[in-house]
Amino acid sequence: MARQHAVVKQREGHLVRQIRAWGRRHVYSFMSSLGTLYRNRLGTLLTVVVLGIALVLPLGLYVTLKNLSRVEPVSRDLGTISVFLTPEQDQAAARQLRQEWAAWNGIANIRLISPAEAFEEFRQVSGFGAAAQALDINPLPWVLEVSPAALQDDGVPNVAALLERLEQHRGVEFAQYDLKWLQRLQAILVLAQAVVRVLMVLFSLAVVFVVGNTIRLDIENRREEIEVMSLVGATASFVRRPFLYAGLWYSLLGGLLALLILMIAMFYLSRPIEQLVAAYEGSFVLQPLSGSGAAMVLAGSGLLGLIGAGLAVRRHLRTLNIG
């Protein structure tokens, strides 16, 4: 029993020594790769700058779209039809139309907006409040805001027939379906998101190739050193490991630079954007990338660097009959 316990303890001690040896090898390769990058400071700086610019372009577009999605096109309900009456229609005529249309199928609600209410809303949201106050008369007509009841399968109100019917009604100047503007904005955002995804893929490939080419040059510059290490018994993993960590360092530093550039750009643009929005009597604050988002950027850039370095090491060390 004591002998079995001694054997188990010996195996556990051997496993601990192996783990410690494995850890020391990785720490050595990790730090030696950083030292190599430091000794070649100019080349490292150029590579990191290229990677940072490649990463910040799709990242900046992503943050821009994320902020644009927070912008409300208007401050009221968009799923309505705004029916503008002719100038000759007074309050009594507008109320009569509302009562008549309320009995139609496909209409959920009708809101009556007087010229005074419409003028006040225009004055508040247009940014031309002072100019509007200078008008002697109110040029706005009575407006009926019609909320359709019927919905299509995609959740968009089916208002084509209703819109045409309202426009042809007596006393109506024209009718406007407000949701069209939101649909167009959403379509533009969807297209922009697709463009950002394509750019992310392209620039990710660019990062992989830049890191791979840099590691290839490092291998060529250290060819003699690698051959000597191979002759004295260095394993393939021992030779590969510093180059893999170098690719990781390149990409991580590039990701940090991209985040720094993005932060500076947002700080520089925040003030002009706030002034522009304030001119329209609104408020908007740029939302930076979240902490989890920044961590994902660093993790993703590190992974791309490892992929690029792994491809370069696998190919070019084979030419030296290693690995």
C-alpha positions, 0 to 999 in steps of 0.5 A: 500500500505504501509502495502504491502511494509512493508510485502515485506521488511520484507520478503526480510529481512528474506531471507537476514538473512537466507542467512547470517545464511547459510553462517555463518554455512558453514564458520564455518564448513569450518574452523572447518574442517581445524582446525581438520586436523591441530590438526591431522597433522601427519594423515593429512600429510600421507593422503595428501602424498598418494593422491598426489602420486596417482594423480601425476602418471597419471598426469605425464604420461599425461604431458609426452604424451602432450610433445611427441606429439610436437616432429617432427619425422623428419624435412621434409614431411613424406608422401613420398616414398624415392627411392634409386637408385643403385650406378651405376646410375648417374645424367642423369639416375636419371633425366630420371627416374624422367621424366618417373615416372612423367607421372605415375598415382598416383604420384603428385610430384617427388623431385630429391636429389643428393648424395651431398644434401643427405650427407649434410642432413645426416650430419646435422640431424644425429649428426655425422657431424665430423665423416661424414666429415672424409669420403673420398668418399660419399657413398650415391646414388641418391634419388628420393622423390616421393609424392603419389597423391591418398589418401584413405578415412582415408587420408593415401596415398594408395601407396602399389601398387606404392611402389611395382612398384617402387621397381621393376623398373630398377636402383632402389636399394630399396624404403622406405615409410616414413609415416610408421614411423609416423603411428607407432609413432601415434599408440604408442601414441594412445595406450599410451593415452588409458593407461593414461585414464585407469590409470586416472580412476583407480587412481581416484577411489583410491582417492575416496576410500582413502578419504572415508576411512579417513573420516570413521575413523574420524567419528569413532573417533568422535562418542561420539561427534556426538552422543552428538551433535545429542542429543542437536538438531544438524541437520543431515546436520550440522553433515555432513558438517565438514566431507564433507569439510574435504574430500575437504581439503584432496583432494585439498591438495593432488592435490596441492602436485601432482602439486608441485611434477610434477613441481619439476620432470619437472625441474629436467628432463628438463636439461638432456632432453635438453642435449640429444636433443642438441646432435642431433643438435635439440632443445626441451623445456618441456612444463609444465601444463598450468594454466587452466590445473592446475585449472582443476586438483584441481577442479577434485581432489576436486570433487573426495574428496567430492564424497569419503567423501559423500559416507563415511558420508552417510553410517556411519552416518546412523549407528548412526541413523543420516541423 
